[in-house]
Amino acid sequence: ALAKALAIPIKKAKALKDKTNLSAGATKLAEEVQEILLDTAGDPKELARRLDRLTTEKEAAPQPELSLGVKQLRELIAKYRDDPAMLKKMTQEISTPEGALKFAREKMAATTWEKIVEAWKSGLVSGPITHLANVMGNTTFLAVRTPVEALAAVIGAFRSGPDVVHMAEPLARIVGSLHGTLDGLKVAGAVMKTGDYDLGKKGEQRRHAIEGTTGEVIRLPFRALAAEDALFRTMNERGEAYSLAVRSALKDTHPTTREFRERVADLVQHPTPEMQAEITTAGDRFTFNLPLGEKGQVVQQLVREWHLEWAVPFVRTPGNILKELTRMSPFASFIKEWRVDYNKGGAARDKALAEVYVGSSIAAVVTALTLSGKISGAGNPDQSKAATQRAAGWQAYSVKIGDKWYAYQRLQPVGTLMGVSADIAEVWEHLTPTERDRVPKMIAIAFANAVTHQTFLQGLTNIVNAVSDPDRFGPRFIQGMAGSVVPGAVAQTAQLSDPLIREIHSSYDAVLNRIPGGRQSLYPKRDLFGVEIPNKDRLGWVTP
């Protein structure tokens, strides 16, 4: 897009005036961007917000000499939103027409590798099960916020001070979330219709690599994820707005009066700047789209520069999920954002503590149900005994409803919290009396099991296994990579249409296993007793 916006006009322009106008526009806009970079001091969240505001202002009042530069800047923001240092460097390079042309040729033209990665990553998230898992994970996380606020209100009741969570806030959050559902559906529909979304969030792509209609079709799975995020972002933001509005209104009005209701309605429609900042943060946080911190940006940059997307296709969403998991555990103090909330005191501290208590309560319930055989973790570490369990119908990381097992693993981040708790219970059962005194070891084993079994870390886990034991895990890793060339939409359709699990002995089998019709030509996999192994049970046919 930038090449068309800059290279073509300059190439065709014969008059010096055209070049001068372009130079003035690019330089003027670059100066404004540099000023923003200095003001924000490298804060990626504030930087992105200020740059978005700048481009919106320029687009609202278009100036001919700035039109090319604004379009160019919009491309820069999409590409380097999470990398302030690189954004600064790129804006310096486009301060002159010559630099802009060089940038257009060398920096903005998508490479063949970027196009391959975009198509491959889009295929990974194209399946219906993947999207339903995203919806269900967001739904369960949204539901968790209500007990967190209720418990925070109870905690606040035992201390003095004006900054507390009121018992009316959990109800206000529910009401706000419900009110936001219809608007969220409208926003999601608009995203699907127009394709106006930030590819840098769920897709973790700096820009659209594949051009034209082909690219738009290939990126449809990312558009669907963006639409789902738009729905839940709107619901979470509206719930947060109602909750904060109620807290503010209760400071000077009584909840039974008309003035209170009018005050709440006014604050929801016209929040204060402080409230708006909290609402925006809640929308990002509760859809796992918060900008990465310094360490996360380093990891993401390392993956891009070393072309490791095939091993770690996504960093931002998994990183946010792991943060939320940790915030709901006794290890919450390891998370910087949790420590910041705790040190603020008042309602922020009460909520931070409530997250740990709610998470610990979930873990306690899951542990008890695991010991009673209603919930499973990774299973018996003895492979022969584990095979016997599976032959009897047992399934890892699942909940037993009636006589069937249903997986909970992809309901993030609650699913991972359940997995850690279930693994702790199972590890405890298999430790010797001497080993049971080593609680840190037990927790470490359980955490490692649960986290490395998550879908977003499967690629990295498979690489580590293949390197450490190539004879055992090497062929499986190669087969997995070969099979991943088949888009998830096709592979999950094949899986859903086949009641059996199939034997895979080669890369060709791995690809065939993910193709409808071809999958049935493979031999069924059998358990220890020679019985064909069925596919996992699913509620509603396509649930995770």
C-alpha positions in Angstrom: 0.0 0.0 0.0 2.8 2.4 0.8 4.7 1.6 -2.4 1.6 2.5 -4.3 1.1 5.7 -2.3 4.7 6.9 -2.6 6.7 5.2 -5.3 4.1 5.6 -8.1 3.3 9.3 -7.6 6.9 10.2 -7.3 7.9 8.1 -10.3 5.3 9.8 -12.4 5.8 13.3 -11.1 7.8 15.4 -13.4 7.4 18.8 -11.7 9.5 19.9 -8.8 6.4 21.1 -7.1 5.1 17.6 -6.6 8.4 16.5 -5.0 8.5 19.6 -2.8 4.9 19.0 -1.6 5.7 15.4 -0.7 8.9 16.5 1.1 7.0 19.1 3.1 4.3 16.7 4.0 6.5 13.8 5.0 8.9 16.1 7.0 6.0 17.9 8.8 4.3 14.6 9.8 7.6 13.0 10.9 8.3 16.0 13.1 5.0 15.6 14.9 5.6 11.9 15.3 9.1 12.5 16.8 7.5 15.0 19.3 5.1 12.3 20.4 7.9 9.8 20.7 9.8 12.1 23.0 6.7 12.9 25.1 5.8 9.2 25.6 9.3 8.1 26.5 8.9 4.7 24.8 5.7 3.8 26.6 4.1 1.5 23.9 0.6 1.9 25.1 0.6 5.6 25.3 2.6 5.8 22.1 0.1 3.8 20.1 -2.8 5.9 21.6 -1.2 9.2 20.7 -0.3 8.1 17.1 -3.8 6.7 16.6 -5.1 10.1 17.7 -2.8 12.0 15.4 -3.7 9.9 12.3 -7.4 10.2 13.1 -7.1 14.0 13.4 -5.2 14.2 10.1 -7.7 11.9 8.3 -10.7 14.0 9.7 -9.2 17.2 8.2 -7.3 16.0 5.1 -4.5 18.1 3.7 -3.2 17.3 0.2 0.4 17.7 1.2 -0.1 15.3 4.1 -2.3 12.6 2.6 0.6 10.4 1.5 2.4 10.8 4.9 -0.8 10.0 6.9 -1.3 6.8 5.0 2.3 5.9 5.4 2.1 6.6 9.2 -0.9 4.4 9.5 1.1 1.6 7.9 3.9 2.3 10.3 1.6 2.1 13.4 0.1 -1.2 12.3 3.6 -2.7 11.6 5.5 -1.4 14.6 2.9 -0.8 17.3 4.6 -3.1 19.8 8.2 -1.9 18.9 8.6 1.8 19.8 12.4 1.8 19.1 11.8 0.5 15.6 8.9 2.9 15.0 11.2 5.8 16.0 13.9 4.6 13.6 11.4 4.2 10.8 9.9 7.6 11.2 13.4 9.1 11.0 14.0 7.3 7.8 10.9 8.7 6.1 11.7 12.4 6.9 12.6 13.1 3.3 11.2 11.9 0.0 14.3 10.0 -0.7 14.1 8.2 2.6 10.4 7.6 2.1 11.1 5.9 -1.2 13.8 3.8 0.2 11.5 2.8 3.1 8.8 1.9 0.6 11.0 -0.4 -1.3 13.0 -2.0 1.5 10.8 -1.9 4.6 7.2 -2.0 3.6 7.2 -4.5 0.7 6.2 -7.8 2.3 8.8 -10.6 1.9 8.0 -14.1 0.7 8.5 -15.4 4.2 6.0 -12.9 5.6 3.4 -14.0 3.1 4.0 -17.6 3.9 3.8 -17.0 7.7 0.6 -15.0 7.3 -1.1 -17.7 5.3 0.1 -20.4 7.6 -0.9 -18.6 10.8 -4.3 -17.8 9.4 -4.7 -21.5 8.6 -3.8 -22.4 12.2 -6.7 -20.4 13.6 -9.3 -21.0 10.8 -11.1 -24.0 12.3 -14.6 -23.8 13.9 -13.3 -25.5 17.1 -10.6 -22.8 17.5 -13.1 -20.0 17.2 -15.6 -21.6 19.6 -12.8 -22.1 22.0 -12.0 -18.4 21.8 -15.6 -17.5 22.5 -16.0 -20.0 25.4 -12.7 -18.9 26.9 -13.7 -15.2 26.8 -17.1 -16.1 28.2 -15.8 -18.0 31.2 -13.2 -15.2 31.9 -16.0 -12.6 31.7 -18.1 -14.7 34.2 -15.2 -14.8 36.6 -15.1 -11.0 37.0 -18.4 -11.0 38.9 -17.3 -13.2 41.9 -13.9 -11.3 41.9 -15.8 -8.0 42.4 -18.2 -9.5 44.9 -15.3 -10.8 47.0 -13.5 -7.5 46.7 -16.5 -5.8 48.1 -16.5 -8.1 51.1 -12.8 -7.5 51.6 -13.4 -3.7 51.5 -16.2 -4.0 54.1 -13.6 -5.0 56.7 -11.5 -1.9 56.3 -12.1 1.8 56.5 -11.7 4.3 53.6 -13.8 5.8 50.8 -12.1 3.9 47.9 -13.8 0.5 48.2 -15.7 -1.8 45.9 -19.4 -1.7 46.7 -21.7 -4.7 46.7 -23.7 -3.0 43.9 -20.8 -3.1 41.5 -20.9 -6.9 40.6 -24.6 -6.5 39.7 -23.7 -3.3 37.7 -21.1 -5.2 35.8 -23.6 -7.9 34.9 -26.1 -5.3 33.7 -23.4 -3.4 31.8 -22.1 -6.6 30.1 -25.6 -7.5 29.0 -26.3 -4.0 27.7 -23.1 -4.2 25.8 -23.9 -7.5 24.1 -26.2 -5.9 21.4 -23.7 -3.1 20.7 -20.9 -5.7 20.7 -22.7 -7.8 18.1 -23.1 -4.7 16.0 -19.4 -3.8 16.3 -18.5 -7.4 15.5 -20.7 -7.4 12.5 -19.1 -4.2 11.3 -15.6 -5.7 11.6 -16.6 -8.8 9.6 -18.2 -6.5 6.9 -15.5 -3.9 6.6 -12.4 -5.8 7.6 -11.4 -2.8 9.8 -9.4 -4.3 12.6 -5.9 -4.4 14.1 -4.0 -7.4 12.6 -1.3 -6.8 15.2 -3.4 -8.1 18.1 -4.6 -11.7 17.7 -2.8 -12.2 14.3 0.4 -10.7 15.6 1.2 -9.5 12.1 2.8 -6.1 11.5 0.7 -5.5 8.4 -1.2 -7.2 5.6 1.5 -9.2 3.8 -0.7 -10.7 1.0 -2.3 -8.1 -1.2 -5.6 -8.0 -3.0 -8.7 -10.2 -2.7 -6.5 -13.2 -2.2 -5.1 -11.7 1.0 -8.5 -10.6 2.3 -9.8 -14.2 1.8 -6.7 -15.7 3.5 -7.1 -13.3 6.5 -10.7 -14.1 7.1 -9.9 -16.2 10.2 -8.1 -13.2 11.7 -11.1 -11.0 10.8 -13.3 -13.5 12.6 -11.1 -13.5 15.7 -11.1 -9.7 15.6 -14.9 -9.7 15.5 -15.1 -12.0 18.5 -12.7 -9.8 20.4 -14.8 -6.8 19.4 -17.9 -8.4 20.9 -16.2 -9.3 24.2 -14.3 -6.1 24.3 -17.5 -4.1 24.1 -19.2 -6.2 26.8 -16.2 -5.9 29.1 -15.9 -2.2 28.6 -19.5 -1.6 29.2 -19.4 -3.8 32.3 -16.4 -1.8 33.6 -18.1 1.5 32.8 -21.2 0.6 34.8 -19.2 -0.7 37.7 -17.0 2.4 37.9 -20.1 4.7 37.4 -21.9 3.0 40.3 -18.9 3.4 42.5 -18.6 7.1 41.7 -22.3 7.8 42.0 -22.5 6.2 45.4 -20.1 8.7 46.8 -22.6 11.5 46.7 -26.1 10.0 46.0 -28.2 7.3 47.5 -28.8 4.2 45.4 -32.6 4.3 45.7 -32.9 7.8 44.3 -33.6 9.0 40.8 -30.5 11.2 41.0 -28.4 8.1 41.5 -29.7 6.5 38.3 -29.3 9.6 36.3 -25.8 10.1 37.6 -24.9 6.5 36.7 -26.3 6.9 33.2 -24.4 10.2 32.7 -21.1 8.7 33.8 -21.6 5.7 31.5 -22.2 7.9 28.5 -19.6 10.6 29.6 -16.9 8.9 31.7 -14.1 11.0 33.2 -10.7 10.7 31.6 -9.5 8.5 34.5 -12.6 6.3 34.1 -12.1 6.1 30.3 -8.5 5.0 30.8 -9.6 2.2 33.1 -12.4 1.2 30.7 -10.0 1.0 27.8 -7.5 -1.1 29.8 -10.2 -3.5 30.9 -11.3 -4.0 27.3 -7.7 -4.9 26.3 -7.0 -6.9 29.4 -10.1 -9.1 29.5 -9.7 -10.0 25.8 -6.0 -10.8 26.3 -4.8 -8.0 24.1 -2.8 -5.8 26.4 0.5 -4.6 24.8 3.5 -6.8 25.7 5.9 -5.6 28.4 9.6 -5.1 27.8 10.5 -8.8 28.1 7.5 -9.8 25.9 8.6 -7.4 23.2 12.1 -8.8 23.3 10.7 -12.3 22.8 8.4 -11.2 20.0 11.2 -9.3 18.2 13.5 -12.3 18.6 10.8 -14.6 17.0 10.4 -12.2 14.1 14.1 -11.5 13.5 15.1 -15.2 13.7 12.1 -16.3 11.7 10.9 -18.6 14.5 7.2 -18.2 13.8 7.0 -21.8 12.8 7.9 -22.7 16.4 6.2 -19.9 18.3 3.5 -18.5 16.0 1.8 -16.4 18.7 3.4 -14.6 21.7 1.0 -11.7 22.7 -2.2 -13.7 23.5 -0.4 -16.6 25.2 1.6 -14.2 27.2 -1.5 -12.4 28.4 -3.2 -15.7 29.2 -0.3 -16.8 31.3 -0.3 -13.5 33.1 -4.0 -13.9 34.0 -3.5 -17.4 35.1 -0.7 -16.3 37.4 -2.7 -13.4 38.8 -5.3 -16.0 40.0 -2.7 -18.0 41.8 -0.5 -17.7 45.0 2.3 -16.6 42.6 0.4 -13.4 41.6 3.2 -11.2 43.1 5.4 -12.2 40.2 3.2 -10.2 37.8 4.2 -6.5 37.6 0.6 -5.3 36.9 -0.7 -7.2 39.9 1.9 -5.6 42.2 1.0 -2.2 40.8 -2.7 -2.8 41.7 -1.8 -4.1 45.1 0.5 -1.1 45.9 -2.2 1.4 44.9 -4.3 0.3 47.8 -8.0 0.8 48.1 -10.3 -0.9 45.6 -7.4 -1.8 43.3 -5.8 -3.8 46.1 -9.0 -5.4 47.1 -9.6 -6.6 43.5 -6.0 -7.9 43.3 -6.4 -9.9 46.4 -9.9 -11.1 45.3 -8.4 -12.5 42.1 -6.0 -14.7 44.1 -8.7 -15.9 46.5 -11.2 -16.7 43.7 -8.4 -18.5 41.7 -7.4 -20.5 44.8 -11.0 -21.4 45.5 -11.4 -22.7 41.9 -8.1 -24.7 42.4 -9.3 -26.2 45.7 -12.6 -27.4 44.1 -10.8 -28.8 41.1 -8.3 -30.6 43.3 -11.1 -32.2 45.3 -13.0 -33.3 42.1 -9.8 -34.7 40.7 -9.2 -36.9 43.7 -12.8 -38.1 43.4 -12.3 -39.0 39.7 -14.6 -36.3 38.2 -11.8 -34.2 36.7 -8.5 -35.4 35.1 -5.1 -33.9 34.6 -2.2 -35.3 32.6 -2.7 -38.7 34.0 -0.5 -41.4 35.4 3.2 -40.8 34.6 3.6 -44.6 34.0 2.9 -44.8 30.3 1.6 -48.4 30.4 -0.8 -47.5 33.2 -1.9 -44.4 31.3 -2.6 -46.5 28.2 -4.8 -48.7 30.3 -6.6 -45.7 31.6 -7.3 -44.4 28.1 -8.4 -47.8 27.0 -11.0 -47.7 29.7 -12.4 -44.4 28.3 -10.4 -42.0 30.4 -9.3 -38.7 28.8 -6.7 -36.2 29.9 -7.6 -32.6 31.0 -11.3 -33.3 30.9 -14.4 -33.2 33.1 -16.5 -36.3 33.5 -20.2 -35.7 32.9 -22.2 -38.8 33.2 -20.1 -41.5 31.7 -18.3 -39.2 29.1 -15.3 -37.0 29.4 -15.3 -33.4 27.9 -12.1 -31.4 27.6 -11.7 -28.1 29.4 -8.1 -27.4 28.3 -8.9 -24.7 25.8 -11.1 -22.6 28.1 -8.3 -20.1 28.8 -7.2 -19.0 31.3 -9.5 -20.9 33.6 -8.8 -24.1 31.8 -5.0 -23.8 32.5 -5.8 -23.1 36.2 -7.9 -26.2 36.3 -5.2 -28.2 34.6 -2.5 -27.1 37.1 -4.8 -28.0 40.0 -5.7 -31.4 38.6 -2.0 -32.1 37.9 -1.1 -31.2 41.5 -3.7 -33.6 42.8 -2.5 -36.4 40.4 1.2 -35.8 41.1 0.4 -36.0 44.9 -1.1 -39.4 44.4 1.9 -40.7 42.6 4.6 -39.3 44.8 6.3 -41.5 47.4 6.1 -40.6 51.1 9.5 -39.1 50.9 8.8 -37.1 47.8 5.6 -35.7 49.3 7.7 -33.6 51.6 9.0 -31.8 48.5 6.0 -29.6 47.8 7.9 -27.1 45.5 8.8 -30.1 43.2 5.2 -31.2 43.1 4.0 -27.7 42.2 6.7 -27.3 39.5 5.9 -30.6 37.9 2.2 -29.8 37.9 2.7 -26.3 36.4 5.1 -27.6 33.8 2.6 -30.4 32.8 -0.4 -28.1 32.5 1.4 -25.2 30.7 3.4 -27.3 28.2 0.2 -29.2 27.2 -1.5 -25.9 26.2 -2.2 -25.6 22.4 -0.3 -22.3 22.1 2.9 -23.9 23.4 2.7 -27.2 21.6 5.1 -26.1 18.9 7.8 -25.1 21.3 7.2 -28.2 23.5 7.5 -30.5 20.5 10.8 -28.9 19.4 12.3 -29.4 22.9 11.1 -33.0 22.9 12.4 -33.7 19.4 15.9 -32.3 20.3 16.1 -34.1 23.7 14.8 -37.5 22.3 15.0 -37.4 18.5 14.3 -41.2 18.1 11.1 -41.0 20.0 9.7 -37.5 19.3 11.6 -36.5 16.1 9.2 -38.3 13.6 6.1 -36.9 15.5 7.5 -33.4 15.3 8.1 -33.7 11.5 4.7 -35.2 11.0 3.1 -32.3 12.9 4.8 -29.7 10.9 3.8 -31.4 7.7 0.2 -31.7 8.7 0.1 -28.0 9.7 0.1 -27.0 6.0 -3.5 -28.1 5.9 -5.7 -25.2 7.2 -7.4 -25.8 10.5 -10.8 -25.3 8.9 -10.2 -28.3 6.7 -8.5 -30.4 9.3 -11.2 -29.8 12.0 -13.9 -30.6 9.5 -12.2 -33.9 8.8 -11.9 -34.6 12.5 -15.5 -33.8 13.2 -16.7 -36.0 10.4 -14.8 -39.0 11.6 -15.8 -40.9 14.7 -12.3 -42.6 15.0 -8.7 -41.6 15.7 -6.4 -42.7 12.9 -2.9 -44.2 12.8 -0.1 -41.9 11.5 3.2 -43.4 10.4 4.6 -40.8 8.0 4.3 -37.1 6.9 2.1 -38.1 4.1 -0.3 -39.8 6.6 -0.2 -36.6 8.8 -1.4 -34.5 5.8 -4.0 -37.1 4.8 -5.3 -37.3 8.4 -6.3 -33.7 8.1 -8.2 -34.0 4.8 -11.9 -35.0 4.7 -12.3 -38.3 2.9 -8.6 -38.9 2.9 -8.6 -39.4 6.7 -10.9 -42.4 6.4 -8.3 -44.2 4.2 -6.0 -44.5 7.2 -6.1 -47.4 9.6 -8.0 -46.8 12.9 -5.9 -46.5 16.0 -6.5 -49.3 18.5 -6.1 -49.5 22.3 -4.4 -52.2 24.4 -7.3 -54.5 23.9 -7.5 -54.1 20.1 -10.6 -51.9 20.2 -10.8 -48.9 17.8 -10.2 -45.6 19.7 -13.1 -43.1 19.2 -12.6 -39.4 18.8 -13.2 -37.3 21.9 -16.8 -36.5 22.9 -17.9 -33.0 22.3 -20.9 -31.1 23.7 -22.8 -29.6 20.8 -20.6 -31.4 18.1 -18.0 -28.6 17.7 -17.2 -27.6 21.3 -13.5 -27.7 22.2 
